[in-house]
């Protein structure tokens, strides 16, 4: 059977807000959206649970996450790499 052609997975950049779970981190992603009526930029925030295989991420780290197959009930993202370490 032929392999399915998969496109590039979505990637997001966010800040780790929780690393209390085993092999899982919670990443807060912020984006700016223009308000449809007032034309002012509004900050939208969303939390994603991401798989961290080696438990390397710490709270405050800036990470790149990419979309993947469902890994558990809430996890659909994997930590691709750590962009900035917290001091």
Secondary structure, DSSP 8 states (H G I E B T S, - for coil): ----------EEEEEEEE--STTEEEEEEEEEEE-TTT--EEEEEEEEEEE-TT----TT-EEEEEE-S--SSS--EEEEEEEE---
